[in-house]
Amino acid sequence: MNPSTPTPPVGSYAVDTHTGKVGMVTGHEGPRVRLRPLGGGREWECPPDAVRRATATERISAATAYANARSRGEVP
């Protein structure tokens, strides 16, 4: 992230720009940001310069992808 742009706060949706994955910010561990995928799952960490707030479109797209995978039985 740009130094003038704050790290997304806990509870907000963010994009890991290294992977393109959207997740909810669950915490800040030292210099790293912890994200959890929409719908739950294993958390991952990324550096703060690789995280930005997700747009409404990105949040909806991630939620739709999760709902579709769930309807196919691919995720609980």
ROVOFI-895141 format. One record per residue: residue number from 1; residue in three letters; y, z, x of N, C-alpha, C, CB in turn. Coordinates in steps of 0.05 Angstrom, whole numbers, plus 32768, in hexadecimal, padded with zeros to 4 digits. Each point is the difference from the previous one (the first is absolute). Glycine has a CB too. Layout:
<atoms>
+-----+-----+------+------+------+------+------+------+------+------+------+------+------+------+
:   n : res :  n.y :  n.z :  n.x : ca.y : ca.z : ca.x :  c.y :  c.z :  c.x : cb.y : cb.z : cb.x :
+-----+-----+------+------+------+------+------+------+------+------+------+------+------+------+
: NUM : ALA :    Y :    Z :    X :    Y :    Z :    X :    Y :    Z :    X :    Y :    Z :    X :
...
+-----+-----+------+------+------+------+------+------+------+------+------+------+------+------+
</atoms>
This chain:
<atoms>
+-----+-----+------+------+------+------+------+------+------+------+------+------+------+------+
:   n : res :  n.y :  n.z :  n.x : ca.y : ca.z : ca.x :  c.y :  c.z :  c.x : cb.y : cb.z : cb.x :
+-----+-----+------+------+------+------+------+------+------+------+------+------+------+------+
:   1 : MET : 7FE8 : 8000 : 8011 : 8018 : 8000 : 7FEF : 8019 : 8000 : 8011 : 7FE7 : 8018 : 7FDC :
:   2 : ASN : 802E : 7FDF : 8019 : 801A : 8001 : 800D : 8008 : 801E : 8002 : 800D : 7FD2 : 7FED :
:   3 : PRO : 7FFE : 8036 : 802A : 8007 : 801C : 8003 : 8013 : 800B : 7FEB : 7FF9 : 7FFA : 8030 :
:   4 : SER : 8017 : 7FF4 : 7FC4 : 8013 : 8008 : 7FEC : 7FF2 : 8002 : 7FE4 : 8025 : 7FEB : 801A :
:   5 : THR : 7FC2 : 800C : 7FE4 : 7FF2 : 8001 : 7FE7 : 7FED : 8018 : 8001 : 8003 : 7FCD : 7FF9 :
:   6 : PRO : 7FFF : 8046 : 7FF5 : 7FEF : 8017 : 8001 : 7FE3 : 7FF9 : 7FF9 : 8027 : 801D : 7FF4 :
:   7 : THR : 7FC7 : 7FF3 : 8016 : 7FE4 : 7FFD : 7FFA : 7FFC : 8006 : 7FE2 : 7FF2 : 800D : 802F :
:   8 : PRO : 7FFE : 7FE4 : 7FC3 : 7FFC : 8005 : 7FE3 : 7FF6 : 801D : 7FFC : 7FF6 : 7FCF : 7FF8 :
:   9 : PRO : 8015 : 803F : 7FF4 : 7FF8 : 801B : 7FFB : 7FE4 : 8003 : 7FF4 : 8030 : 800B : 7FF9 :
:  10 : VAL : 7FC4 : 800D : 8009 : 7FE6 : 8006 : 7FF4 : 8002 : 7FFA : 7FE2 : 7FF6 : 8023 : 8024 :
:  11 : GLY : 7FF5 : 7FD0 : 7FD2 : 7FFE : 7FF9 : 7FE4 : 800B : 7FE4 : 7FFA : 8005 : 802F : 7FF6 :
:  12 : SER : 8008 : 7FC4 : 801D : 800A : 7FE5 : 7FFB : 7FEB : 7FEB : 8008 : 802F : 8010 : 8006 :
:  13 : TYR : 7FD4 : 7FD8 : 7FF1 : 7FEE : 7FEA : 8008 : 800B : 7FF1 : 8017 : 7FF0 : 7FFC : 7FD1 :
:  14 : ALA : 7FFF : 7FFD : 8042 : 8009 : 7FF3 : 8018 : 7FED : 7FEB : 8009 : 8017 : 802A : 800E :
:  15 : VAL : 7FF2 : 7FC4 : 8003 : 7FF0 : 7FEB : 800B : 7FFD : 8005 : 801E : 8010 : 7FDF : 7FDD :
:  16 : ASP : 7FD7 : 8020 : 802C : 7FFA : 8000 : 801C : 8003 : 7FE3 : 800A : 7FDF : 8028 : 7FFD :
:  17 : THR : 8037 : 7FD3 : 8012 : 8006 : 7FE4 : 8007 : 7FED : 7FF5 : 8014 : 802F : 800A : 7FF7 :
:  18 : HIS : 7FC1 : 8007 : 8017 : 7FEB : 7FF6 : 8012 : 7FE9 : 7FF4 : 7FF1 : 800E : 8022 : 8022 :
:  19 : THR : 7FEB : 7FEA : 7FC7 : 7FE8 : 7FF7 : 7FF1 : 8007 : 7FF2 : 7FE6 : 7FE7 : 8025 : 8015 :
:  20 : GLY : 8032 : 7FE0 : 7FE1 : 8008 : 7FF5 : 7FE6 : 7FF6 : 8011 : 7FE9 : 8000 : 7FD3 : 8014 :
:  21 : LYS : 7FF2 : 8043 : 7FF1 : 7FF5 : 8011 : 7FEB : 8016 : 8011 : 7FF4 : 7FD3 : 8001 : 8016 :
:  22 : VAL : 802B : 8003 : 7FCF : 8012 : 8012 : 7FF2 : 7FF2 : 801A : 7FFB : 8017 : 7FD9 : 7FE9 :
:  23 : GLY : 7FF8 : 803D : 801B : 7FF5 : 801A : 7FFB : 8015 : 8014 : 7FF8 : 7FDC : 7FF6 : 8021 :
:  24 : MET : 801B : 8022 : 7FD7 : 8013 : 8015 : 7FFA : 8003 : 8012 : 8019 : 7FF3 : 7FFF : 7FCE :
:  25 : VAL : 8025 : 8008 : 8038 : 8005 : 8011 : 8017 : 7FF6 : 801C : 7FF8 : 8029 : 7FE4 : 8010 :
:  26 : THR : 7FC5 : 8027 : 8000 : 7FF5 : 801B : 7FFB : 800A : 8014 : 8014 : 7FD8 : 7FEB : 7FEC :
:  27 : GLY : 8034 : 800C : 8029 : 800A : 8014 : 8014 : 800A : 7FF2 : 8019 : 7FE1 : 8022 : 7FED :
:  28 : HIS : 802A : 7FEF : 8024 : 8009 : 7FF7 : 801A : 7FF3 : 8012 : 8014 : 802D : 7FEE : 7FEE :
:  29 : GLU : 7FC2 : 8007 : 8023 : 7FF2 : 8010 : 8014 : 800C : 7FF9 : 801B : 7FD6 : 8001 : 7FE5 :
:  30 : GLY : 803B : 8011 : 8025 : 800E : 7FFB : 8019 : 8010 : 7FE7 : 7FFD : 7FDC : 8016 : 801B :
:  31 : PRO : 8021 : 7FD7 : 7FF7 : 800F : 7FE7 : 7FFE : 7FF4 : 7FEB : 7FED : 8010 : 8009 : 802E :
:  32 : ARG : 7FD9 : 7FFD : 7FC6 : 7FF2 : 7FEC : 7FF0 : 8004 : 8006 : 7FE2 : 7FDE : 7FFA : 8025 :
:  33 : VAL : 801F : 7FF1 : 7FCB : 8001 : 8001 : 7FE3 : 7FE4 : 7FFD : 7FF5 : 8030 : 7FEE : 7FFF :
:  34 : ARG : 7FC8 : 8023 : 7FEE : 7FE6 : 7FFF : 7FF3 : 8003 : 7FF2 : 7FE5 : 7FF0 : 802A : 8018 :
:  35 : LEU : 7FFE : 7FC3 : 7FE3 : 8000 : 7FF0 : 7FE7 : 7FE4 : 8002 : 7FF4 : 8024 : 7FE1 : 8011 :
:  36 : ARG : 7FDC : 801F : 7FD4 : 7FE6 : 7FFF : 7FF1 : 8001 : 7FE8 : 7FEE : 7FFA : 8033 : 8002 :
:  37 : PRO : 7FF1 : 7FBD : 7FFD : 8000 : 7FE8 : 7FEF : 8003 : 8007 : 7FE2 : 7FE3 : 7FEA : 8022 :
:  38 : LEU : 8029 : 8004 : 7FCF : 8002 : 8004 : 7FE3 : 7FE4 : 8003 : 7FF5 : 802B : 7FE5 : 7FFE :
:  39 : GLY : 7FD1 : 802D : 7FF0 : 7FE6 : 8005 : 7FF4 : 7FF0 : 8014 : 8011 : 8001 : 7FD2 : 7FEC :
:  40 : GLY : 8009 : 8038 : 802A : 7FF2 : 8013 : 8010 : 7FF2 : 7FF2 : 8017 : 7FFA : 801D : 7FD9 :
:  41 : GLY : 7FF8 : 7FF2 : 8036 : 7FF1 : 7FF5 : 8017 : 8009 : 800D : 801A : 7FFC : 7FD5 : 7FE8 :
:  42 : ARG : 7FFA : 8020 : 802D : 8005 : 800C : 801A : 801D : 7FFB : 800A : 7FD0 : 7FF9 : 800B :
:  43 : GLU : 803D : 801C : 7FFD : 801B : 7FFE : 800B : 8000 : 7FF3 : 801B : 800D : 8029 : 7FE7 :
:  44 : TRP : 8009 : 7FCC : 8020 : 8003 : 7FF5 : 801B : 801C : 8007 : 800A : 7FE0 : 7FDA : 7FF6 :
:  45 : GLU : 8024 : 8024 : 8024 : 8019 : 8007 : 800C : 800C : 7FE7 : 800D : 7FF0 : 802F : 8008 :
:  46 : CYS : 802A : 7FD1 : 7FF9 : 800E : 7FEA : 800D : 801A : 800A : 800C : 7FEB : 7FDE : 7FE1 :
:  47 : PRO : 8020 : 8015 : 8032 : 8019 : 8009 : 800C : 8017 : 7FFB : 7FED : 7FEE : 7FF6 : 802E :
:  48 : PRO : 8027 : 801B : 7FD3 : 8016 : 7FFD : 7FED : 800E : 7FE5 : 8001 : 8005 : 8031 : 8004 :
:  49 : ASP : 7FFB : 7FC2 : 8013 : 800D : 7FE6 : 8002 : 7FF0 : 7FEA : 7FF3 : 8015 : 800F : 802A :
:  50 : ALA : 7FD2 : 7FF7 : 7FCC : 7FEF : 7FED : 7FF3 : 7FFE : 8005 : 7FE2 : 7FE6 : 7FFA : 802A :
:  51 : VAL : 802C : 8017 : 7FCB : 7FFF : 8008 : 7FE4 : 801B : 7FF9 : 7FF3 : 7FDE : 8025 : 800A :
:  52 : ARG : 8020 : 7FD0 : 7FDE : 8019 : 7FFC : 7FF0 : 7FF9 : 8005 : 7FE3 : 8012 : 7FDE : 8021 :
:  53 : ARG : 8002 : 8028 : 7FCF : 7FFC : 8004 : 7FE4 : 7FF5 : 7FE7 : 7FF3 : 8025 : 8022 : 7FFF :
:  54 : ALA : 7FC8 : 7FE2 : 7FEF : 7FF4 : 7FE9 : 7FF1 : 8013 : 7FF7 : 7FEA : 7FD1 : 8010 : 800B :
:  55 : THR : 8030 : 7FD7 : 7FF0 : 8010 : 7FF6 : 7FEA : 7FF0 : 8004 : 7FE6 : 8017 : 7FDD : 801E :
:  56 : ALA : 7FF7 : 8020 : 7FCC : 7FF2 : 8003 : 7FE6 : 7FEA : 7FEB : 7FFE : 802A : 8012 : 7FEA :
:  57 : THR : 7FDB : 7FD6 : 801F : 7FEC : 7FEB : 7FFF : 7FE7 : 8007 : 8010 : 8025 : 7FDE : 7FFA :
:  58 : GLU : 7FE0 : 802D : 801E : 7FE9 : 8008 : 8011 : 7FF0 : 8017 : 7FF4 : 801A : 7FF2 : 8028 :
:  59 : ARG : 7FF3 : 8021 : 7FCB : 7FF2 : 8016 : 7FF3 : 7FEF : 7FF5 : 7FE9 : 8025 : 8020 : 800D :
:  60 : ILE : 7FE7 : 7FCF : 7FE3 : 7FF1 : 7FF4 : 7FE9 : 7FE9 : 7FF0 : 800A : 802A : 7FFF : 7FE4 :
:  61 : SER : 7FD9 : 7FF1 : 8030 : 7FEB : 7FEF : 800B : 7FE9 : 8011 : 800A : 8022 : 7FDD : 800C :
:  62 : ALA : 7FE4 : 8039 : 8003 : 7FEB : 8011 : 800A : 7FF2 : 800F : 7FEA : 801A : 8006 : 8029 :
:  63 : ALA : 7FF4 : 8002 : 7FC2 : 7FF4 : 800E : 7FEA : 7FEE : 7FED : 7FF0 : 8027 : 801F : 7FFD :
:  64 : THR : 7FE2 : 7FC8 : 8000 : 7FF0 : 7FEC : 7FF2 : 7FE6 : 7FF9 : 8010 : 802A : 7FED : 7FEC :
:  65 : ALA : 7FD9 : 8011 : 802E : 7FE8 : 7FFA : 8011 : 7FEC : 8017 : 7FFD : 801C : 7FE5 : 8020 :
:  66 : TYR : 7FEE : 8034 : 7FE0 : 7FEE : 8017 : 7FFD : 7FF2 : 7FFF : 7FE4 : 801D : 801B : 8020 :
:  67 : ALA : 7FF3 : 7FE0 : 7FCB : 7FF4 : 8000 : 7FE5 : 7FEB : 7FEA : 7FFE : 802C : 8011 : 7FED :
:  68 : ASN : 7FD9 : 7FD8 : 801F : 7FED : 7FEA : 7FFF : 7FE6 : 8007 : 800F : 8026 : 7FDF : 7FFD :
:  69 : ALA : 7FDD : 802D : 801B : 7FE9 : 8008 : 800F : 7FF0 : 8015 : 7FF1 : 8018 : 7FF6 : 802B :
:  70 : ARG : 7FF6 : 801C : 7FC8 : 7FF2 : 8015 : 7FF0 : 7FF1 : 7FF4 : 7FE9 : 8024 : 8021 : 800D :
:  71 : SER : 7FE8 : 7FCB : 7FE6 : 7FF2 : 7FF4 : 7FE9 : 7FE7 : 7FF0 : 8009 : 802C : 7FFD : 7FE8 :
:  72 : ARG : 7FD4 : 7FFA : 8031 : 7FE8 : 7FF2 : 800B : 7FEC : 8014 : 800B : 801D : 7FD8 : 800A :
:  73 : GLY : 7FE9 : 8042 : 7FF6 : 7FEE : 8014 : 800A : 8000 : 8002 : 801F : 7FE5 : 7FF7 : 7FD9 :
:  74 : GLU : 8030 : 7FFE : 8033 : 8001 : 8001 : 801E : 800B : 801B : 800A : 8007 : 7FCF : 8000 :
:  75 : VAL : 8008 : 803F : 7FF0 : 800A : 801A : 8007 : 7FFC : 8013 : 7FE9 : 8023 : 7FEC : 801F :
:  76 : PRO : 7FDB : 802E : 7FE6 : 7FFB : 8013 : 7FEA : 8018 : 8003 : 7FEE : 7FE1 : 8019 : 801D :
+-----+-----+------+------+------+------+------+------+------+------+------+------+------+------+
</atoms>
